[in-house]
Amino acid sequence: MDIGIIGLGDMGKLYAKHFAKAGHKVCGADLPAFREKLEEELSPLGIEILVDGNAVSRKCDVIFYAVEAEKIAEVVALYGAATKYGAIVAGQTSVKHPEIEAFEKYLPKDVNIITCHSLHGPGFDPKGQTLIVIPHRCDQAAYTRMNDLLAILGSDIVEMKDYHDHDKIVADTQAVTHMGFESMGTAWKEAGFFPWENPSYLGGIDNVKILTMLRIFSYKSHIYAGLAIMNPYARQQIKRYAQSESELFKLMIMEKETEFRDRIQKVKHFLFPDDKQFLLLDNQIMKEFSLSGTGAPHTPNSHLSLLSMADAWYHLNINPYDNLICQTPPFRLRLGIVEYLFRNEELLEESVMAAIYDKQIRADDLEFHSSVREWSSIIGYGDINGYKQHFDQTKNFFNDRLEQGRKQSAELISRLNRNS
């Protein structure tokens, strides 16, 4: 089969290289300005760079659109009509609503639509990672061919029949997850300090928070902007997260301990009943991955960000363990540290007391509250450019530690997975 990739960014090149290595004829196209550089990089690997997406569409038996979610309609409108008779077309966007809408509108009726989503970034080897496959419009023979091709990646293939289900789950596993960690990063930036230099953020789960935050900001803003803004289910869930954070913060500043405790206990009994199976992250491993380099003593932390995540799941009636079908490394870490907090009675009690009475941490919580509001508003307004600008401002603040954070987070993920 001739395999074509329209959009040779990081993920497009990752797919192209794996298919070419397996012996398939692979070609691709991107913007004219990138052609010379792509030819230098990919031609030695046997990957042909064509003039544009029309040339790819006319030639190939399987075509992957590896472009940003906000540009998918524009690109498919340009090249979809040229698609080879009976070809298989897939998208690699993380939100499927705009992708499927574009495919149905611009692709010929004889084309098979079998879309997919690799639940990892380009920095990960696809082997062993989750790959969602959605047979939206196809015959059985085409679906078999597509699965045989995708098996080359070595990923764990999970079939989902409906792209709506995909987007509902991904709204939680990716959009809300990213927004939560982005809010942490923005809060620390606005407070004017690096969290690994602050004794309130020296515990095991705080190491996970910091490294996951750095990991997210080490990538490009457009990866996250489309996820949050173009997924119709993400706005609802992000709004609920912001509402949960706001309601908890109000109870904190009014020092309504009984009401706060009752609410946290309801959340705990909903998410973590005694008969459940748990991820139970290894605290000793989490402690090893500190950026502080000091032996400074830990001071109490309200963990408002984690309490808010759990409260939002409760009010949305979401069992996050069900969403592990579409897990990403940041989501698994997010769920793991929320679980660790709620299952560790001593730590949860410390967090509740800090939330209600510790004025030292209150200033940080105020910054976090403001950051959640800002991110929620940007996403609620559908402001993709505003999202990217807000993201990049925080990214620049942490710039000197992003690469280290990405490397350490990858090692942390590997270690925790081996011990889970």
C-alpha positions as CSV (number, residue, x, y, z in Angstrom):
1,M,0.0,0.0,0.0
2,D,1.0,3.6,-0.6
3,I,0.8,5.6,2.6
4,G,0.4,9.3,2.6
5,I,0.8,11.9,5.3
6,I,-0.7,15.4,4.9
7,G,1.0,17.5,7.5
8,L,4.6,16.5,8.4
9,G,4.9,18.0,11.8
10,D,6.2,16.0,14.7
11,M,3.4,13.4,14.8
12,G,3.2,13.2,11.0
13,K,6.9,12.5,10.8
14,L,6.6,9.9,13.6
15,Y,4.0,7.9,11.6
16,A,5.9,8.3,8.3
17,K,9.1,7.0,9.7
18,H,7.5,3.9,11.3
19,F,5.6,3.0,8.1
20,A,8.7,3.5,5.9
21,K,10.8,1.4,8.3
22,A,8.3,-1.4,7.9
23,G,8.8,-1.4,4.1
24,H,5.8,0.6,3.0
25,K,6.0,3.3,0.2
26,V,5.4,6.5,2.1
27,C,5.0,10.0,0.8
28,G,3.9,13.3,2.4
29,A,3.4,17.0,2.0
30,D,3.5,20.1,4.1
31,L,3.7,23.8,3.5
32,P,6.1,24.8,0.6
33,A,8.4,26.7,3.0
34,F,9.2,23.4,4.8
35,R,9.7,21.2,1.7
36,E,13.5,21.6,1.4
37,K,14.1,20.9,5.1
38,L,11.7,17.9,5.1
39,E,13.4,16.4,2.0
40,E,16.8,16.6,3.8
41,E,15.4,14.8,6.8
42,L,13.1,12.3,5.3
43,S,14.3,11.5,1.8
44,P,17.2,9.4,3.1
45,L,14.6,7.3,4.9
46,G,12.8,6.5,1.6
47,I,10.0,9.0,2.3
48,E,9.0,11.0,-0.8
49,I,8.0,14.7,-0.3
50,L,5.3,15.7,-2.8
51,V,4.3,19.2,-3.9
52,D,1.0,19.3,-2.0
53,G,-1.8,17.4,-0.4
54,N,-3.6,16.9,-3.8
55,A,-0.6,14.9,-5.0
56,V,-0.7,12.8,-1.8
57,S,-4.5,12.3,-2.1
58,R,-4.4,11.1,-5.7
59,K,-1.7,8.6,-5.2
60,C,-2.2,7.0,-1.8
61,D,-4.3,4.1,-0.6
62,V,-4.2,5.3,3.0
63,I,-4.1,9.0,3.8
64,F,-3.5,10.5,7.3
65,Y,-4.3,14.1,8.0
66,A,-1.8,15.2,10.7
67,V,-2.8,18.8,11.0
68,E,-4.0,21.1,13.8
69,A,-7.7,20.7,14.8
70,E,-8.5,24.3,14.0
71,K,-7.1,23.9,10.5
72,I,-8.5,20.5,9.6
73,A,-11.6,21.8,7.7
74,E,-9.5,24.2,5.7
75,V,-7.0,21.5,4.7
76,V,-9.5,18.8,3.9
77,A,-11.4,21.3,1.8
78,L,-8.3,21.9,-0.3
79,Y,-7.3,18.3,-0.8
80,G,-10.2,16.0,0.0
81,A,-11.8,16.0,-3.5
82,A,-8.6,14.5,-5.0
83,T,-8.8,11.4,-2.8
84,K,-8.1,8.1,-4.6
85,Y,-11.2,5.9,-5.2
86,G,-11.7,3.5,-2.3
87,A,-8.9,4.9,-0.2
88,I,-8.9,5.0,3.6
89,V,-8.7,8.4,5.2
90,A,-7.8,9.0,8.8
91,G,-7.1,12.1,11.0
92,Q,-4.7,12.4,13.9
93,T,-6.3,15.3,15.7
94,S,-7.2,14.8,19.4
95,V,-10.7,16.1,18.9
96,K,-12.9,14.3,16.4
97,H,-16.0,16.5,16.0
98,P,-14.4,19.0,13.5
99,E,-12.4,16.3,11.8
100,I,-15.4,14.0,11.1
101,E,-17.5,17.1,10.0
102,A,-14.8,18.0,7.5
103,F,-14.4,14.4,6.2
104,E,-18.1,14.0,5.7
105,K,-18.4,17.4,3.9
106,Y,-15.3,17.3,1.6
107,L,-14.4,13.6,1.0
108,P,-16.0,11.6,-1.9
109,K,-18.7,9.1,-0.8
110,D,-16.6,6.1,-1.9
111,V,-13.8,6.9,0.6
112,N,-13.5,4.9,3.8
113,I,-13.2,7.0,7.0
114,I,-11.3,5.2,9.7
115,T,-9.9,7.8,12.0
116,C,-7.4,7.3,14.9
117,H,-5.8,9.1,17.8
118,S,-2.4,8.2,19.4
119,L,-2.6,9.1,23.1
120,H,1.0,10.2,23.4
121,G,3.2,13.0,22.2
122,P,5.9,12.7,19.5
123,G,8.5,12.3,22.1
124,F,7.2,8.9,23.0
125,D,7.8,5.6,21.2
126,P,4.3,4.4,20.0
127,K,5.1,0.9,21.2
128,G,2.9,0.0,24.1
129,Q,1.0,3.3,24.0
130,T,-2.7,3.5,23.5
131,L,-4.0,4.1,20.0
132,I,-7.8,4.7,19.5
133,V,-9.3,3.6,16.2
134,I,-12.8,4.7,15.2
135,P,-14.3,3.0,12.1
136,H,-16.7,5.8,11.2
137,R,-17.6,4.8,7.6
138,C,-15.9,1.8,6.1
139,D,-16.3,-1.8,4.9
140,Q,-14.8,-4.7,6.8
141,A,-12.0,-5.3,4.3
142,A,-10.9,-1.7,4.6
143,Y,-11.0,-1.9,8.4
144,T,-8.8,-5.0,8.4
145,R,-6.3,-3.3,6.1
146,M,-6.2,-0.3,8.4
147,N,-5.7,-2.4,11.5
148,D,-2.9,-4.3,9.9
149,L,-1.2,-1.1,9.0
150,L,-1.6,0.5,12.4
151,A,-0.3,-2.7,14.1
152,I,3.2,-1.6,12.7
153,L,3.3,1.1,15.4
154,G,3.2,-1.5,18.2
155,S,0.6,0.5,20.1
156,D,-2.2,-1.0,22.1
157,I,-5.2,-0.6,19.8
158,V,-8.5,0.2,21.3
159,E,-11.6,0.4,19.1
160,M,-14.3,3.0,19.8
161,K,-17.4,2.8,17.7
162,D,-18.5,6.4,18.1
163,Y,-16.4,9.6,17.9
164,H,-18.8,11.3,20.3
165,D,-17.7,8.8,23.0
166,H,-14.1,9.5,22.2
167,D,-14.5,13.3,22.6
168,K,-16.4,13.0,25.8
169,I,-13.6,10.9,27.4
170,V,-10.8,13.0,25.9
171,A,-12.4,16.1,27.3
172,D,-11.5,14.8,30.7
173,T,-8.3,12.9,30.1
174,Q,-6.7,15.7,28.1
175,A,-8.6,19.0,28.0
176,V,-9.4,19.3,31.7
177,T,-6.1,17.6,32.7
178,H,-4.1,20.1,30.7
179,M,-6.1,23.1,31.9
180,G,-5.6,22.0,35.6
181,F,-1.8,21.8,35.2
182,E,-1.7,24.9,33.1
183,S,-3.5,26.8,35.9
184,M,-0.9,25.6,38.3
185,G,1.9,26.9,36.1
186,T,0.3,30.2,35.5
187,A,-0.4,30.7,39.3
188,W,3.3,30.0,40.1
189,K,4.3,32.5,37.4
190,E,2.0,35.2,38.7
191,A,3.2,34.5,42.2
192,G,6.8,35.0,40.9
193,F,8.5,31.9,42.2
194,F,9.5,28.5,41.0
195,P,7.6,25.8,43.0
196,W,10.6,23.6,43.6
197,E,12.1,26.5,45.6
198,N,9.1,26.7,47.9
199,P,8.7,24.4,50.9
200,S,5.0,24.0,50.3
201,Y,5.7,22.1,47.1
202,L,8.4,19.6,48.2
203,G,6.3,16.5,48.8
204,G,6.0,13.4,46.6
205,I,2.7,14.4,44.8
206,D,4.0,18.0,44.4
207,N,6.9,16.6,42.5
208,V,4.4,14.9,40.1
209,K,2.5,18.2,39.8
210,I,5.6,20.2,39.0
211,L,7.0,17.7,36.5
212,T,3.7,17.2,34.7
213,M,3.2,20.9,34.5
214,L,6.7,21.3,33.0
215,R,6.0,18.5,30.6
216,I,2.9,20.1,29.3
217,F,4.5,23.5,28.8
218,S,7.5,21.9,27.0
219,Y,5.2,21.2,24.0
220,K,3.6,23.6,21.6
221,S,0.5,25.6,22.5
222,H,-1.5,24.6,19.5
223,I,-1.5,21.0,20.7
224,Y,-3.6,21.9,23.7
225,A,-5.6,24.9,22.3
226,G,-7.6,22.8,19.8
227,L,-8.3,20.1,22.3
228,A,-9.8,22.5,24.8
229,I,-11.7,24.8,22.5
230,M,-12.9,22.7,19.6
231,N,-14.1,19.7,21.7
232,P,-17.8,20.5,22.5
233,Y,-17.7,18.4,25.7
234,A,-14.5,20.1,27.0
235,R,-16.1,23.5,27.7
236,Q,-18.8,21.9,29.9
237,Q,-16.2,19.9,31.9
238,I,-13.8,22.8,32.2
239,K,-16.6,25.1,33.4
240,R,-17.5,22.5,36.1
241,Y,-13.9,22.3,37.2
242,A,-13.7,26.1,37.5
243,Q,-17.0,26.1,39.4
244,S,-15.8,23.4,41.8
245,E,-12.5,25.3,42.5
246,S,-14.5,28.5,43.1
247,E,-16.9,26.9,45.5
248,L,-14.2,25.2,47.5
249,F,-12.1,28.4,47.6
250,K,-15.1,30.3,49.0
251,L,-15.5,27.8,51.8
252,M,-11.8,28.1,52.5
253,I,-11.8,31.9,52.9
254,M,-15.0,31.8,55.0
255,E,-13.4,29.0,57.1
256,K,-16.5,26.9,56.9
257,E,-14.7,23.7,58.1
258,T,-17.7,21.5,58.6
259,E,-19.2,22.2,55.2
260,F,-15.8,21.8,53.5
261,R,-15.2,18.5,55.2
262,D,-18.6,17.2,54.4
263,R,-18.1,18.0,50.7
264,I,-14.7,16.4,50.6
265,Q,-16.0,13.2,52.2
266,K,-18.9,13.0,49.7
267,V,-16.3,13.2,46.9
268,K,-14.1,10.6,48.6
269,H,-17.0,8.1,49.0
270,F,-18.0,8.5,45.4
271,L,-14.6,8.2,43.8
272,F,-12.8,5.9,46.2
273,P,-15.0,3.3,47.8
274,D,-13.2,0.6,49.7
275,D,-13.8,-2.2,47.2
276,K,-12.2,-0.4,44.2
277,Q,-8.9,-1.3,42.5
278,F,-6.3,1.5,42.8
279,L,-3.3,2.8,41.0
280,L,-1.6,3.6,44.2
281,L,1.4,5.6,43.1
282,D,4.6,4.8,44.9
283,N,5.4,7.7,47.2
284,Q,9.0,6.8,47.6
285,I,9.5,7.0,43.8
286,M,7.6,10.3,43.7
287,K,9.9,11.7,46.4
288,E,13.0,10.9,44.3
289,F,12.0,13.2,41.4
290,S,12.5,16.5,43.0
291,L,13.9,19.6,41.2
292,S,14.7,21.4,44.5
293,G,18.0,19.7,45.2
294,T,17.6,20.6,48.9
295,G,16.6,18.8,52.1
296,A,14.2,21.6,53.2
297,P,11.3,20.4,55.3
298,H,7.9,20.0,53.8
299,T,5.2,22.5,54.9
300,P,1.4,21.9,54.6
301,N,-0.3,22.4,51.2
302,S,-4.1,22.7,50.6
303,H,-3.8,20.8,47.3
304,L,-6.8,22.9,46.1
305,S,-6.0,21.9,42.5
306,L,-6.5,18.2,43.3
307,L,-9.5,18.7,45.5
308,S,-11.1,20.6,42.7
309,M,-10.4,17.9,40.1
310,A,-12.0,15.3,42.4
311,D,-15.0,17.6,43.2
312,A,-15.6,18.2,39.4
313,W,-15.6,14.4,38.7
314,Y,-18.2,14.0,41.5
315,H,-20.5,16.7,40.2
316,L,-20.2,15.5,36.6
317,N,-20.9,11.9,37.7
318,I,-17.7,10.8,36.0
319,N,-15.8,7.7,37.2
320,P,-12.2,8.6,36.1
321,Y,-11.2,4.9,36.1
322,D,-13.6,4.3,33.2
323,N,-11.7,7.0,31.3
324,L,-8.4,5.1,31.5
325,I,-9.4,3.6,28.1
326,C,-8.2,6.9,26.7
327,Q,-5.5,7.5,29.2
328,T,-2.5,9.7,28.5
329,P,0.6,9.8,30.8
330,P,-0.5,13.2,32.4
331,F,-4.0,11.9,33.0
332,R,-2.8,8.7,34.7
333,L,-0.5,10.8,36.9
334,R,-3.4,13.2,37.6
335,L,-5.7,10.4,38.7
336,G,-2.9,8.8,40.6
337,I,-2.0,11.8,42.7
338,V,-5.7,12.6,43.4
339,E,-6.2,9.0,44.5
340,Y,-3.0,9.1,46.7
341,L,-4.3,12.3,48.4
342,F,-7.7,10.9,49.1
343,R,-6.5,7.5,50.2
344,N,-3.9,8.9,52.5
345,E,-5.9,9.9,55.6
346,E,-3.0,11.8,57.2
347,L,-2.2,13.8,54.1
348,L,-5.9,14.5,53.4
349,E,-6.4,15.8,56.9
350,E,-3.3,18.0,56.6
351,S,-4.7,19.4,53.3
352,V,-8.1,20.2,54.8
353,M,-6.6,22.0,57.8
354,A,-4.2,23.9,55.5
355,A,-7.1,24.8,53.2
356,I,-9.2,26.2,56.0
357,Y,-6.7,27.8,58.4
358,D,-3.2,28.1,56.9
359,K,-2.9,31.8,55.8
360,Q,0.6,31.1,54.4
361,I,-0.7,28.9,51.6
362,R,-3.8,31.1,51.1
363,A,-1.9,33.6,48.8
364,D,-0.9,30.8,46.5
365,D,-4.4,29.5,46.4
366,L,-5.6,32.9,45.5
367,E,-3.2,33.0,42.5
368,F,-4.5,29.5,41.5
369,H,-8.1,30.6,41.8
370,S,-7.4,33.6,39.5
371,S,-5.5,31.4,37.0
372,V,-8.4,28.9,36.8
373,R,-10.8,31.7,36.1
374,E,-8.5,33.1,33.4
375,W,-8.1,29.8,31.6
376,S,-11.8,28.9,31.9
377,S,-12.8,32.3,30.5
378,I,-10.4,32.0,27.5
379,I,-11.7,28.5,26.7
380,G,-15.3,29.5,27.3
381,Y,-14.9,32.4,24.8
382,G,-13.3,30.1,22.2
383,D,-10.3,32.3,22.0
384,I,-7.6,30.1,20.4
385,N,-5.2,33.0,19.9
386,G,-5.7,34.1,23.5
387,Y,-5.1,30.5,24.7
388,K,-1.8,30.3,22.8
389,Q,-0.6,33.7,24.1
390,H,-1.5,32.8,27.7
391,F,0.2,29.4,27.3
392,D,3.4,30.9,25.8
393,Q,3.7,33.5,28.6
394,T,3.9,30.8,31.2
395,K,6.1,28.7,29.1
396,N,8.6,31.5,28.8
397,F,8.7,31.8,32.6
398,F,9.7,28.2,33.1
399,N,11.8,28.0,29.9
400,D,15.1,27.1,31.5
401,R,13.6,24.0,33.2
402,L,11.3,22.7,30.5
403,E,13.7,20.2,28.9
404,Q,14.8,18.8,32.3
405,G,11.2,18.6,33.4
406,R,10.2,16.7,30.2
407,K,13.1,14.2,30.7
408,Q,12.5,13.7,34.4
409,S,8.7,13.3,33.9
410,A,9.3,10.6,31.2
411,E,11.6,8.7,33.7
412,L,9.0,9.2,36.4
413,I,6.2,7.8,34.2
414,S,8.4,4.9,33.3
415,R,9.3,4.1,36.9
416,L,5.7,4.5,38.2
417,N,4.3,2.3,35.4
418,R,6.8,-0.4,36.2
419,N,5.8,-0.4,39.9
420,S,2.0,-0.1,39.3
